[in-house]
Amino acid sequence: MAIIKVVCAHCDTTDGVVKNGKAPSGIQRYLCRNCRQSFQLEFVYNANKPGAHERIVDMAMNGSGVRDTGRVLGISPTTVISHLKNSSRDR
Ligand SMILES: [Zn+2]
């Protein structure tokens, strides 16, 4: 049996990361006992994946339109607009 070390998405530690039930979508969630935050490694929606916000902003800076960005990244144009409107916020 192979043991897979899960790295915390918030503090990058592998110590004290335990399973923490499942999301309503059935995806395994984890709890970090170091920083007391929970996270998951897989996502149902492409817009929730790590780095999606940066890709949206990068595409906008390179001249891609809202619908263009949505089509390429597989997310809704409404979600693209929402990310761009909130892009000044530190994410
Ligand atoms: Zn942590």
PDB file of the backbone (N, CA, C, O) and the ligand in Angstrom, with CONECT records:
HET     ZN  A 101       1
ATOM      1  N   MET A   1       0.846  -1.199   0.000  1.00  0.00           N
ATOM      2  CA  MET A   1       0.000   0.000   0.000  1.00  0.00           C
ATOM      3  C   MET A   1       0.879   1.245   0.000  1.00  0.00           C
ATOM      4  O   MET A   1       1.798   1.369   0.809  1.00  0.00           O
ATOM      5  N   ALA A   2       0.594   2.144  -0.894  1.00  0.00           N
ATOM      6  CA  ALA A   2       1.377   3.375  -0.982  1.00  0.00           C
ATOM      7  C   ALA A   2       0.753   4.447  -0.108  1.00  0.00           C
ATOM      8  O   ALA A   2      -0.465   4.630  -0.104  1.00  0.00           O
ATOM      9  N   ILE A   3       1.588   5.150   0.628  1.00  0.00           N
ATOM     10  CA  ILE A   3       1.108   6.256   1.467  1.00  0.00           C
ATOM     11  C   ILE A   3       1.381   7.562   0.724  1.00  0.00           C
ATOM     12  O   ILE A   3       2.515   7.851   0.342  1.00  0.00           O
ATOM     13  N   ILE A   4       0.335   8.333   0.530  1.00  0.00           N
ATOM     14  CA  ILE A   4       0.468   9.610  -0.168  1.00  0.00           C
ATOM     15  C   ILE A   4       0.421  10.730   0.865  1.00  0.00           C
ATOM     16  O   ILE A   4      -0.565  10.881   1.586  1.00  0.00           O
ATOM     17  N   LYS A   5       1.490  11.508   0.930  1.00  0.00           N
ATOM     18  CA  LYS A   5       1.521  12.632   1.860  1.00  0.00           C
ATOM     19  C   LYS A   5       0.727  13.788   1.277  1.00  0.00           C
ATOM     20  O   LYS A   5       0.967  14.210   0.146  1.00  0.00           O
ATOM     21  N   VAL A   6      -0.208  14.292   2.043  1.00  0.00           N
ATOM     22  CA  VAL A   6      -1.015  15.423   1.607  1.00  0.00           C
ATOM     23  C   VAL A   6      -0.406  16.698   2.173  1.00  0.00           C
ATOM     24  O   VAL A   6      -0.200  16.814   3.381  1.00  0.00           O
ATOM     25  N   VAL A   7      -0.122  17.645   1.301  1.00  0.00           N
ATOM     26  CA  VAL A   7       0.467  18.915   1.711  1.00  0.00           C
ATOM     27  C   VAL A   7      -0.664  19.910   1.962  1.00  0.00           C
ATOM     28  O   VAL A   7      -1.584  20.035   1.154  1.00  0.00           O
ATOM     29  N   CYS A   8      -0.584  20.618   3.091  1.00  0.00           N
ATOM     30  CA  CYS A   8      -1.610  21.609   3.420  1.00  0.00           C
ATOM     31  C   CYS A   8      -1.601  22.736   2.387  1.00  0.00           C
ATOM     32  O   CYS A   8      -0.543  23.240   2.012  1.00  0.00           O
ATOM     33  N   ALA A   9      -2.801  23.124   1.932  1.00  0.00           N
ATOM     34  CA  ALA A   9      -2.924  24.171   0.912  1.00  0.00           C
ATOM     35  C   ALA A   9      -2.667  25.557   1.487  1.00  0.00           C
ATOM     36  O   ALA A   9      -2.481  26.519   0.741  1.00  0.00           O
ATOM     37  N   HIS A  10      -2.657  25.662   2.833  1.00  0.00           N
ATOM     38  CA  HIS A  10      -2.518  26.982   3.457  1.00  0.00           C
ATOM     39  C   HIS A  10      -1.125  27.215   4.027  1.00  0.00           C
ATOM     40  O   HIS A  10      -0.565  28.299   3.866  1.00  0.00           O
ATOM     41  N   CYS A  11      -0.549  26.190   4.705  1.00  0.00           N
ATOM     42  CA  CYS A  11       0.739  26.405   5.364  1.00  0.00           C
ATOM     43  C   CYS A  11       1.828  25.466   4.843  1.00  0.00           C
ATOM     44  O   CYS A  11       2.939  25.474   5.374  1.00  0.00           O
ATOM     45  N   ASP A  12       1.543  24.662   3.822  1.00  0.00           N
ATOM     46  CA  ASP A  12       2.530  23.812   3.138  1.00  0.00           C
ATOM     47  C   ASP A  12       3.203  22.772   4.037  1.00  0.00           C
ATOM     48  O   ASP A  12       4.325  22.351   3.757  1.00  0.00           O
ATOM     49  N   THR A  13       2.540  22.362   5.094  1.00  0.00           N
ATOM     50  CA  THR A  13       3.100  21.315   5.936  1.00  0.00           C
ATOM     51  C   THR A  13       2.451  19.973   5.594  1.00  0.00           C
ATOM     52  O   THR A  13       1.336  19.930   5.073  1.00  0.00           O
ATOM     53  N   THR A  14       3.159  18.877   5.892  1.00  0.00           N
ATOM     54  CA  THR A  14       2.575  17.552   5.710  1.00  0.00           C
ATOM     55  C   THR A  14       2.224  16.913   7.046  1.00  0.00           C
ATOM     56  O   THR A  14       1.549  15.884   7.085  1.00  0.00           O
ATOM     57  N   ASP A  15       2.679  17.517   8.142  1.00  0.00           N
ATOM     58  CA  ASP A  15       2.422  16.963   9.468  1.00  0.00           C
ATOM     59  C   ASP A  15       1.020  17.343   9.933  1.00  0.00           C
ATOM     60  O   ASP A  15       0.621  18.504   9.838  1.00  0.00           O
ATOM     61  N   GLY A  16       0.288  16.376  10.425  1.00  0.00           N
ATOM     62  CA  GLY A  16      -1.012  16.646  11.016  1.00  0.00           C
ATOM     63  C   GLY A  16      -2.124  16.903  10.028  1.00  0.00           C
ATOM     64  O   GLY A  16      -3.150  17.468  10.406  1.00  0.00           O
ATOM     65  N   VAL A  17      -1.964  16.512   8.779  1.00  0.00           N
ATOM     66  CA  VAL A  17      -3.054  16.638   7.818  1.00  0.00           C
ATOM     67  C   VAL A  17      -3.869  15.351   7.868  1.00  0.00           C
ATOM     68  O   VAL A  17      -3.357  14.268   7.584  1.00  0.00           O
ATOM     69  N   VAL A  18      -5.138  15.482   8.229  1.00  0.00           N
ATOM     70  CA  VAL A  18      -6.007  14.306   8.373  1.00  0.00           C
ATOM     71  C   VAL A  18      -7.231  14.468   7.482  1.00  0.00           C
ATOM     72  O   VAL A  18      -7.581  15.575   7.073  1.00  0.00           O
ATOM     73  N   LYS A  19      -7.867  13.349   7.192  1.00  0.00           N
ATOM     74  CA  LYS A  19      -9.101  13.399   6.417  1.00  0.00           C
ATOM     75  C   LYS A  19     -10.189  14.073   7.235  1.00  0.00           C
ATOM     76  O   LYS A  19     -10.231  13.932   8.457  1.00  0.00           O
ATOM     77  N   ASN A  20     -11.059  14.795   6.569  1.00  0.00           N
ATOM     78  CA  ASN A  20     -12.074  15.588   7.270  1.00  0.00           C
ATOM     79  C   ASN A  20     -13.408  15.492   6.553  1.00  0.00           C
ATOM     80  O   ASN A  20     -14.037  16.510   6.264  1.00  0.00           O
ATOM     81  N   GLY A  21     -13.838  14.276   6.268  1.00  0.00           N
ATOM     82  CA  GLY A  21     -15.143  14.079   5.648  1.00  0.00           C
ATOM     83  C   GLY A  21     -15.114  14.402   4.166  1.00  0.00           C
ATOM     84  O   GLY A  21     -14.055  14.611   3.573  1.00  0.00           O
ATOM     85  N   LYS A  22     -16.297  14.435   3.587  1.00  0.00           N
ATOM     86  CA  LYS A  22     -16.393  14.699   2.160  1.00  0.00           C
ATOM     87  C   LYS A  22     -17.291  15.901   1.900  1.00  0.00           C
ATOM     88  O   LYS A  22     -18.240  16.163   2.638  1.00  0.00           O
ATOM     89  N   ALA A  23     -16.967  16.627   0.830  1.00  0.00           N
ATOM     90  CA  ALA A  23     -17.807  17.736   0.401  1.00  0.00           C
ATOM     91  C   ALA A  23     -19.110  17.164  -0.149  1.00  0.00           C
ATOM     92  O   ALA A  23     -19.165  15.978  -0.474  1.00  0.00           O
ATOM     93  N   PRO A  24     -20.160  17.981  -0.262  1.00  0.00           N
ATOM     94  CA  PRO A  24     -21.411  17.485  -0.833  1.00  0.00           C
ATOM     95  C   PRO A  24     -21.235  16.879  -2.220  1.00  0.00           C
ATOM     96  O   PRO A  24     -22.039  16.047  -2.639  1.00  0.00           O
ATOM     97  N   SER A  25     -20.192  17.291  -2.932  1.00  0.00           N
ATOM     98  CA  SER A  25     -19.922  16.740  -4.262  1.00  0.00           C
ATOM     99  C   SER A  25     -19.249  15.375  -4.191  1.00  0.00           C
ATOM    100  O   SER A  25     -19.073  14.725  -5.222  1.00  0.00           O
ATOM    101  N   GLY A  26     -18.863  14.922  -2.977  1.00  0.00           N
ATOM    102  CA  GLY A  26     -18.226  13.624  -2.829  1.00  0.00           C
ATOM    103  C   GLY A  26     -16.718  13.676  -2.852  1.00  0.00           C
ATOM    104  O   GLY A  26     -16.070  12.631  -2.794  1.00  0.00           O
ATOM    105  N   ILE A  27     -16.136  14.863  -2.935  1.00  0.00           N
ATOM    106  CA  ILE A  27     -14.687  15.013  -2.965  1.00  0.00           C
ATOM    107  C   ILE A  27     -14.153  15.014  -1.533  1.00  0.00           C
ATOM    108  O   ILE A  27     -14.712  15.657  -0.645  1.00  0.00           O
ATOM    109  N   GLN A  28     -13.046  14.273  -1.329  1.00  0.00           N
ATOM    110  CA  GLN A  28     -12.437  14.182   0.003  1.00  0.00           C
ATOM    111  C   GLN A  28     -11.924  15.540   0.468  1.00  0.00           C
ATOM    112  O   GLN A  28     -11.244  16.250  -0.273  1.00  0.00           O
ATOM    113  N   ARG A  29     -12.264  15.891   1.720  1.00  0.00           N
ATOM    114  CA  ARG A  29     -11.738  17.115   2.303  1.00  0.00           C
ATOM    115  C   ARG A  29     -10.724  16.753   3.385  1.00  0.00           C
ATOM    116  O   ARG A  29     -10.804  15.685   3.992  1.00  0.00           O
ATOM    117  N   TYR A  30      -9.778  17.647   3.618  1.00  0.00           N
ATOM    118  CA  TYR A  30      -8.717  17.407   4.600  1.00  0.00           C
ATOM    119  C   TYR A  30      -8.692  18.546   5.613  1.00  0.00           C
ATOM    120  O   TYR A  30      -9.078  19.677   5.317  1.00  0.00           O
ATOM    121  N   LEU A  31      -8.224  18.214   6.828  1.00  0.00           N
ATOM    122  CA  LEU A  31      -8.067  19.216   7.880  1.00  0.00           C
ATOM    123  C   LEU A  31      -6.604  19.255   8.284  1.00  0.00           C
ATOM    124  O   LEU A  31      -5.995  18.218   8.544  1.00  0.00           O
ATOM    125  N   CYS A  32      -6.041  20.459   8.335  1.00  0.00           N
ATOM    126  CA  CYS A  32      -4.667  20.633   8.799  1.00  0.00           C
ATOM    127  C   CYS A  32      -4.724  20.950  10.289  1.00  0.00           C
ATOM    128  O   CYS A  32      -5.326  21.940  10.705  1.00  0.00           O
ATOM    129  N   ARG A  33      -4.084  20.092  11.084  1.00  0.00           N
ATOM    130  CA  ARG A  33      -4.095  20.327  12.532  1.00  0.00           C
ATOM    131  C   ARG A  33      -3.087  21.394  12.927  1.00  0.00           C
ATOM    132  O   ARG A  33      -3.102  21.878  14.059  1.00  0.00           O
ATOM    133  N   ASN A  34      -2.206  21.764  11.990  1.00  0.00           N
ATOM    134  CA  ASN A  34      -1.209  22.800  12.256  1.00  0.00           C
ATOM    135  C   ASN A  34      -1.859  24.186  12.216  1.00  0.00           C
ATOM    136  O   ASN A  34      -1.706  24.969  13.153  1.00  0.00           O
ATOM    137  N   CYS A  35      -2.593  24.493  11.121  1.00  0.00           N
ATOM    138  CA  CYS A  35      -3.191  25.824  10.977  1.00  0.00           C
ATOM    139  C   CYS A  35      -4.712  25.792  11.145  1.00  0.00           C
ATOM    140  O   CYS A  35      -5.364  26.824  10.987  1.00  0.00           O
ATOM    141  N   ARG A  36      -5.295  24.622  11.465  1.00  0.00           N
ATOM    142  CA  ARG A  36      -6.731  24.468  11.756  1.00  0.00           C
ATOM    143  C   ARG A  36      -7.624  24.867  10.578  1.00  0.00           C
ATOM    144  O   ARG A  36      -8.768  25.275  10.783  1.00  0.00           O
ATOM    145  N   GLN A  37      -7.116  24.753   9.353  1.00  0.00           N
ATOM    146  CA  GLN A  37      -7.944  25.078   8.194  1.00  0.00           C
ATOM    147  C   GLN A  37      -8.217  23.805   7.408  1.00  0.00           C
ATOM    148  O   GLN A  37      -7.400  22.884   7.398  1.00  0.00           O
ATOM    149  N   SER A  38      -9.369  23.760   6.750  1.00  0.00           N
ATOM    150  CA  SER A  38      -9.698  22.601   5.933  1.00  0.00           C
ATOM    151  C   SER A  38      -9.578  22.969   4.468  1.00  0.00           C
ATOM    152  O   SER A  38      -9.692  24.135   4.090  1.00  0.00           O
ATOM    153  N   PHE A  39      -9.344  21.945   3.642  1.00  0.00           N
ATOM    154  CA  PHE A  39      -9.153  22.196   2.215  1.00  0.00           C
ATOM    155  C   PHE A  39      -9.435  20.912   1.459  1.00  0.00           C
ATOM    156  O   PHE A  39      -9.585  19.846   2.056  1.00  0.00           O
ATOM    157  N   GLN A  40      -9.505  21.021   0.162  1.00  0.00           N
ATOM    158  CA  GLN A  40      -9.649  19.849  -0.697  1.00  0.00           C
ATOM    159  C   GLN A  40      -8.694  19.989  -1.859  1.00  0.00           C
ATOM    160  O   GLN A  40      -8.293  21.097  -2.219  1.00  0.00           O
ATOM    161  N   LEU A  41      -8.322  18.839  -2.458  1.00  0.00           N
ATOM    162  CA  LEU A  41      -7.307  18.828  -3.504  1.00  0.00           C
ATOM    163  C   LEU A  41      -7.911  18.820  -4.900  1.00  0.00           C
ATOM    164  O   LEU A  41      -7.273  19.258  -5.858  1.00  0.00           O
ATOM    165  N   GLU A  42      -9.143  18.321  -5.017  1.00  0.00           N
ATOM    166  CA  GLU A  42      -9.799  18.302  -6.325  1.00  0.00           C
ATOM    167  C   GLU A  42     -10.998  19.237  -6.270  1.00  0.00           C
ATOM    168  O   GLU A  42     -11.555  19.506  -5.206  1.00  0.00           O
ATOM    169  N   PHE A  43     -11.378  19.724  -7.442  1.00  0.00           N
ATOM    170  CA  PHE A  43     -12.498  20.640  -7.507  1.00  0.00           C
ATOM    171  C   PHE A  43     -13.428  20.252  -8.641  1.00  0.00           C
ATOM    172  O   PHE A  43     -12.982  19.769  -9.682  1.00  0.00           O
ATOM    173  N   VAL A  44     -14.726  20.464  -8.437  1.00  0.00           N
ATOM    174  CA  VAL A  44     -15.712  20.157  -9.473  1.00  0.00           C
ATOM    175  C   VAL A  44     -15.653  21.234 -10.545  1.00  0.00           C
ATOM    176  O   VAL A  44     -15.678  20.935 -11.739  1.00  0.00           O
ATOM    177  N   TYR A  45     -15.573  22.498 -10.110  1.00  0.00           N
ATOM    178  CA  TYR A  45     -15.615  23.612 -11.046  1.00  0.00           C
ATOM    179  C   TYR A  45     -14.205  24.123 -11.349  1.00  0.00           C
ATOM    180  O   TYR A  45     -13.389  24.282 -10.441  1.00  0.00           O
ATOM    181  N   ASN A  46     -13.927  24.376 -12.620  1.00  0.00           N
ATOM    182  CA  ASN A  46     -12.607  24.825 -13.040  1.00  0.00           C
ATOM    183  C   ASN A  46     -12.229  26.156 -12.407  1.00  0.00           C
ATOM    184  O   ASN A  46     -11.051  26.415 -12.163  1.00  0.00           O
ATOM    185  N   ALA A  47     -13.222  27.003 -12.141  1.00  0.00           N
ATOM    186  CA  ALA A  47     -12.934  28.328 -11.583  1.00  0.00           C
ATOM    187  C   ALA A  47     -12.412  28.246 -10.163  1.00  0.00           C
ATOM    188  O   ALA A  47     -11.791  29.195  -9.683  1.00  0.00           O
ATOM    189  N   ASN A  48     -12.650  27.126  -9.471  1.00  0.00           N
ATOM    190  CA  ASN A  48     -12.193  26.989  -8.093  1.00  0.00           C
ATOM    191  C   ASN A  48     -10.803  26.404  -7.996  1.00  0.00           C
ATOM    192  O   ASN A  48     -10.227  26.373  -6.909  1.00  0.00           O
ATOM    193  N   LYS A  49     -10.243  25.933  -9.111  1.00  0.00           N
ATOM    194  CA  LYS A  49      -8.934  25.294  -9.060  1.00  0.00           C
ATOM    195  C   LYS A  49      -7.850  26.325  -8.747  1.00  0.00           C
ATOM    196  O   LYS A  49      -7.975  27.490  -9.123  1.00  0.00           O
ATOM    197  N   PRO A  50      -6.782  25.897  -8.057  1.00  0.00           N
ATOM    198  CA  PRO A  50      -5.707  26.843  -7.730  1.00  0.00           C
ATOM    199  C   PRO A  50      -5.103  27.438  -9.000  1.00  0.00           C
ATOM    200  O   PRO A  50      -4.843  26.720  -9.966  1.00  0.00           O
ATOM    201  N   GLY A  51      -4.886  28.730  -8.994  1.00  0.00           N
ATOM    202  CA  GLY A  51      -4.279  29.405 -10.138  1.00  0.00           C
ATOM    203  C   GLY A  51      -5.268  29.901 -11.171  1.00  0.00           C
ATOM    204  O   GLY A  51      -4.874  30.571 -12.125  1.00  0.00           O
ATOM    205  N   ALA A  52      -6.555  29.585 -11.003  1.00  0.00           N
ATOM    206  CA  ALA A  52      -7.547  29.997 -12.002  1.00  0.00           C
ATOM    207  C   ALA A  52      -7.660  31.516 -12.052  1.00  0.00           C
ATOM    208  O   ALA A  52      -7.766  32.103 -13.129  1.00  0.00           O
ATOM    209  N   HIS A  53      -7.638  32.146 -10.887  1.00  0.00           N
ATOM    210  CA  HIS A  53      -7.777  33.606 -10.843  1.00  0.00           C
ATOM    211  C   HIS A  53      -6.625  34.285 -11.582  1.00  0.00           C
ATOM    212  O   HIS A  53      -6.833  35.234 -12.337  1.00  0.00           O
ATOM    213  N   GLU A  54      -5.408  33.787 -11.354  1.00  0.00           N
ATOM    214  CA  GLU A  54      -4.238  34.370 -12.015  1.00  0.00           C
ATOM    215  C   GLU A  54      -4.335  34.208 -13.528  1.00  0.00           C
ATOM    216  O   GLU A  54      -3.973  35.114 -14.279  1.00  0.00           O
ATOM    217  N   ARG A  55      -4.828  33.043 -13.979  1.00  0.00           N
ATOM    218  CA  ARG A  55      -4.954  32.813 -15.419  1.00  0.00           C
ATOM    219  C   ARG A  55      -5.983  33.756 -16.030  1.00  0.00           C
ATOM    220  O   ARG A  55      -5.786  34.249 -17.141  1.00  0.00           O
ATOM    221  N   ILE A  56      -7.084  34.013 -15.316  1.00  0.00           N
ATOM    222  CA  ILE A  56      -8.112  34.925 -15.818  1.00  0.00           C
ATOM    223  C   ILE A  56      -7.533  36.326 -15.986  1.00  0.00           C
ATOM    224  O   ILE A  56      -7.733  36.973 -17.014  1.00  0.00           O
ATOM    225  N   VAL A  57      -6.807  36.790 -14.954  1.00  0.00           N
ATOM    226  CA  VAL A  57      -6.226  38.133 -15.013  1.00  0.00           C
ATOM    227  C   VAL A  57      -5.166  38.203 -16.106  1.00  0.00           C
ATOM    228  O   VAL A  57      -5.083  39.201 -16.821  1.00  0.00           O
ATOM    229  N   ASP A  58      -4.351  37.151 -16.244  1.00  0.00           N
ATOM    230  CA  ASP A  58      -3.317  37.126 -17.291  1.00  0.00           C
ATOM    231  C   ASP A  58      -3.940  37.205 -18.678  1.00  0.00           C
ATOM    232  O   ASP A  58      -3.456  37.945 -19.535  1.00  0.00           O
ATOM    233  N   MET A  59      -5.014  36.444 -18.905  1.00  0.00           N
ATOM    234  CA  MET A  59      -5.652  36.458 -20.221  1.00  0.00           C
ATOM    235  C   MET A  59      -6.258  37.827 -20.528  1.00  0.00           C
ATOM    236  O   MET A  59      -6.219  38.292 -21.668  1.00  0.00           O
ATOM    237  N   ALA A  60      -6.822  38.471 -19.489  1.00  0.00           N
ATOM    238  CA  ALA A  60      -7.390  39.804 -19.688  1.00  0.00           C
ATOM    239  C   ALA A  60      -6.298  40.802 -20.054  1.00  0.00           C
ATOM    240  O   ALA A  60      -6.501  41.677 -20.896  1.00  0.00           O
ATOM    241  N   MET A  61      -5.126  40.663 -19.408  1.00  0.00           N
ATOM    242  CA  MET A  61      -4.013  41.564 -19.683  1.00  0.00           C
ATOM    243  C   MET A  61      -3.446  41.344 -21.078  1.00  0.00           C
ATOM    244  O   MET A  61      -2.846  42.252 -21.654  1.00  0.00           O
ATOM    245  N   ASN A  62      -3.633  40.142 -21.629  1.00  0.00           N
ATOM    246  CA  ASN A  62      -3.134  39.834 -22.969  1.00  0.00           C
ATOM    247  C   ASN A  62      -4.195  40.038 -24.044  1.00  0.00           C
ATOM    248  O   ASN A  62      -4.021  39.592 -25.178  1.00  0.00           O
ATOM    249  N   GLY A  63      -5.278  40.701 -23.700  1.00  0.00           N
ATOM    250  CA  GLY A  63      -6.244  41.097 -24.712  1.00  0.00           C
ATOM    251  C   GLY A  63      -7.369  40.121 -24.971  1.00  0.00           C
ATOM    252  O   GLY A  63      -8.129  40.312 -25.920  1.00  0.00           O
ATOM    253  N   SER A  64      -7.507  39.072 -24.158  1.00  0.00           N
ATOM    254  CA  SER A  64      -8.613  38.137 -24.357  1.00  0.00           C
ATOM    255  C   SER A  64      -9.890  38.728 -23.790  1.00  0.00           C
ATOM    256  O   SER A  64      -9.873  39.370 -22.740  1.00  0.00           O
ATOM    257  N   GLY A  65     -10.984  38.514 -24.479  1.00  0.00           N
ATOM    258  CA  GLY A  65     -12.278  38.983 -24.008  1.00  0.00           C
ATOM    259  C   GLY A  65     -12.830  38.075 -22.937  1.00  0.00           C
ATOM    260  O   GLY A  65     -12.269  37.021 -22.636  1.00  0.00           O
ATOM    261  N   VAL A  66     -13.941  38.502 -22.368  1.00  0.00           N
ATOM    262  CA  VAL A  66     -14.551  37.745 -21.275  1.00  0.00           C
ATOM    263  C   VAL A  66     -15.038  36.382 -21.762  1.00  0.00           C
ATOM    264  O   VAL A  66     -14.794  35.362 -21.119  1.00  0.00           O
ATOM    265  N   ARG A  67     -15.731  36.373 -22.908  1.00  0.00           N
ATOM    266  CA  ARG A  67     -16.248  35.098 -23.417  1.00  0.00           C
ATOM    267  C   ARG A  67     -15.124  34.211 -23.918  1.00  0.00           C
ATOM    268  O   ARG A  67     -15.187  32.988 -23.798  1.00  0.00           O
ATOM    269  N   ASP A  68     -14.086  34.834 -24.485  1.00  0.00           N
ATOM    270  CA  ASP A  68     -12.903  34.106 -24.937  1.00  0.00           C
ATOM    271  C   ASP A  68     -12.249  33.376 -23.767  1.00  0.00           C
ATOM    272  O   ASP A  68     -11.961  32.182 -23.846  1.00  0.00           O
ATOM    273  N   THR A  69     -12.018  34.117 -22.677  1.00  0.00           N
ATOM    274  CA  THR A  69     -11.400  33.537 -21.486  1.00  0.00           C
ATOM    275  C   THR A  69     -12.252  32.393 -20.939  1.00  0.00           C
ATOM    276  O   THR A  69     -11.735  31.329 -20.597  1.00  0.00           O
ATOM    277  N   GLY A  70     -13.558  32.625 -20.860  1.00  0.00           N
ATOM    278  CA  GLY A  70     -14.454  31.595 -20.341  1.00  0.00           C
ATOM    279  C   GLY A  70     -14.420  30.327 -21.172  1.00  0.00           C
ATOM    280  O   GLY A  70     -14.438  29.223 -20.627  1.00  0.00           O
ATOM    281  N   ARG A  71     -14.372  30.477 -22.485  1.00  0.00           N
ATOM    282  CA  ARG A  71     -14.350  29.316 -23.377  1.00  0.00           C
ATOM    283  C   ARG A  71     -13.066  28.523 -23.222  1.00  0.00           C
ATOM    284  O   ARG A  71     -13.096  27.293 -23.186  1.00  0.00           O
ATOM    285  N   VAL A  72     -11.925  29.223 -23.128  1.00  0.00           N
ATOM    286  CA  VAL A  72     -10.627  28.553 -23.045  1.00  0.00           C
ATOM    287  C   VAL A  72     -10.467  27.838 -21.700  1.00  0.00           C
ATOM    288  O   VAL A  72      -9.993  26.702 -21.657  1.00  0.00           O
ATOM    289  N   LEU A  73     -10.859  28.495 -20.602  1.00  0.00           N
ATOM    290  CA  LEU A  73     -10.655  27.920 -19.277  1.00  0.00           C
ATOM    291  C   LEU A  73     -11.795  27.008 -18.840  1.00  0.00           C
ATOM    292  O   LEU A  73     -11.692  26.332 -17.817  1.00  0.00           O
ATOM    293  N   GLY A  74     -12.871  26.987 -19.603  1.00  0.00           N
ATOM    294  CA  GLY A  74     -13.992  26.121 -19.259  1.00  0.00           C
ATOM    295  C   GLY A  74     -14.802  26.625 -18.091  1.00  0.00           C
ATOM    296  O   GLY A  74     -15.313  25.832 -17.301  1.00  0.00           O
ATOM    297  N   ILE A  75     -14.929  27.952 -17.969  1.00  0.00           N
ATOM    298  CA  ILE A  75     -15.736  28.529 -16.899  1.00  0.00           C
ATOM    299  C   ILE A  75     -16.720  29.523 -17.497  1.00  0.00           C
ATOM    300  O   ILE A  75     -16.607  29.903 -18.662  1.00  0.00           O
ATOM    301  N   SER A  76     -17.686  29.938 -16.683  1.00  0.00           N
ATOM    302  CA  SER A  76     -18.743  30.813 -17.156  1.00  0.00           C
ATOM    303  C   SER A  76     -18.229  32.243 -17.372  1.00  0.00           C
ATOM    304  O   SER A  76     -17.400  32.719 -16.597  1.00  0.00           O
ATOM    305  N   PRO A  77     -18.712  32.935 -18.416  1.00  0.00           N
ATOM    306  CA  PRO A  77     -18.344  34.349 -18.593  1.00  0.00           C
ATOM    307  C   PRO A  77     -18.706  35.198 -17.383  1.00  0.00           C
ATOM    308  O   PRO A  77     -18.005  36.159 -17.066  1.00  0.00           O
ATOM    309  N   THR A  78     -19.787  34.855 -16.711  1.00  0.00           N
ATOM    310  CA  THR A  78     -20.185  35.580 -15.507  1.00  0.00           C
ATOM    311  C   THR A  78     -19.126  35.443 -14.419  1.00  0.00           C
ATOM    312  O   THR A  78     -18.834  36.398 -13.700  1.00  0.00           O
ATOM    313  N   THR A  79     -18.560  34.254 -14.307  1.00  0.00           N
ATOM    314  CA  THR A  79     -17.512  34.021 -13.320  1.00  0.00           C
ATOM    315  C   THR A  79     -16.258  34.806 -13.678  1.00  0.00           C
ATOM    316  O   THR A  79     -15.577  35.331 -12.797  1.00  0.00           O
ATOM    317  N   VAL A  80     -15.951  34.888 -14.982  1.00  0.00           N
ATOM    318  CA  VAL A  80     -14.785  35.667 -15.420  1.00  0.00           C
ATOM    319  C   VAL A  80     -14.966  37.128 -15.021  1.00  0.00           C
ATOM    320  O   VAL A  80     -14.038  37.743 -14.495  1.00  0.00           O
ATOM    321  N   ILE A  81     -16.141  37.686 -15.264  1.00  0.00           N
ATOM    322  CA  ILE A  81     -16.416  39.081 -14.901  1.00  0.00           C
ATOM    323  C   ILE A  81     -16.266  39.270 -13.401  1.00  0.00           C
ATOM    324  O   ILE A  81     -15.683  40.256 -12.951  1.00  0.00           O
ATOM    325  N   SER A  82     -16.794  38.321 -12.622  1.00  0.00           N
ATOM    326  CA  SER A  82     -16.710  38.399 -11.172  1.00  0.00           C
ATOM    327  C   SER A  82     -15.256  38.425 -10.699  1.00  0.00           C
ATOM    328  O   SER A  82     -14.910  39.186  -9.795  1.00  0.00           O
ATOM    329  N   HIS A  83     -14.406  37.595 -11.307  1.00  0.00           N
ATOM    330  CA  HIS A  83     -12.991  37.578 -10.922  1.00  0.00           C
ATOM    331  C   HIS A  83     -12.310  38.886 -11.302  1.00  0.00           C
ATOM    332  O   HIS A  83     -11.481  39.396 -10.547  1.00  0.00           O
ATOM    333  N   LEU A  84     -12.657  39.440 -12.481  1.00  0.00           N
ATOM    334  CA  LEU A  84     -12.007  40.670 -12.916  1.00  0.00           C
ATOM    335  C   LEU A  84     -12.441  41.856 -12.061  1.00  0.00           C
ATOM    336  O   LEU A  84     -11.638  42.741 -11.764  1.00  0.00           O
ATOM    337  N   LYS A  85     -13.716  41.871 -11.666  1.00  0.00           N
ATOM    338  CA  LYS A  85     -14.197  42.968 -10.836  1.00  0.00           C
ATOM    339  C   LYS A  85     -13.541  42.948  -9.467  1.00  0.00           C
ATOM    340  O   LYS A  85     -13.348  43.992  -8.843  1.00  0.00           O
ATOM    341  N   ASN A  86     -13.196  41.734  -8.996  1.00  0.00           N
ATOM    342  CA  ASN A  86     -12.591  41.603  -7.662  1.00  0.00           C
ATOM    343  C   ASN A  86     -11.084  41.414  -7.740  1.00  0.00           C
ATOM    344  O   ASN A  86     -10.468  40.970  -6.772  1.00  0.00           O
ATOM    345  N   SER A  87     -10.476  41.747  -8.891  1.00  0.00           N
ATOM    346  CA  SER A  87      -9.063  41.424  -9.060  1.00  0.00           C
ATOM    347  C   SER A  87      -8.158  42.295  -8.217  1.00  0.00           C
ATOM    348  O   SER A  87      -6.998  41.938  -8.011  1.00  0.00           O
ATOM    349  N   SER A  88      -8.642  43.432  -7.718  1.00  0.00           N
ATOM    350  CA  SER A  88      -7.799  44.271  -6.877  1.00  0.00           C
ATOM    351  C   SER A  88      -7.661  43.666  -5.484  1.00  0.00           C
ATOM    352  O   SER A  88      -6.726  43.987  -4.750  1.00  0.00           O
ATOM    353  N   ARG A  89      -8.614  42.775  -5.117  1.00  0.00           N
ATOM    354  CA  ARG A  89      -8.561  42.114  -3.842  1.00  0.00           C
ATOM    355  C   ARG A  89      -7.411  41.119  -3.818  1.00  0.00           C
ATOM    356  O   ARG A  89      -7.147  40.459  -4.823  1.00  0.00           O
ATOM    357  N   ASP A  90      -6.742  41.005  -2.719  1.00  0.00           N
ATOM    358  CA  ASP A  90      -5.618  40.068  -2.598  1.00  0.00           C
ATOM    359  C   ASP A  90      -6.155  38.658  -2.460  1.00  0.00           C
ATOM    360  O   ASP A  90      -6.822  38.343  -1.474  1.00  0.00           O
ATOM    361  N   ARG A  91      -5.870  37.793  -3.447  1.00  0.00           N
ATOM    362  CA  ARG A  91      -6.377  36.422  -3.409  1.00  0.00           C
ATOM    363  C   ARG A  91      -5.276  35.416  -3.266  1.00  0.00           C
ATOM    364  O   ARG A  91      -5.539  34.214  -3.219  1.00  0.00           O
TER     365      ARG A  91
HETATM  366 ZN    ZN A 101      -2.016  24.050   7.331  1.00  0.00          ZN2+
END
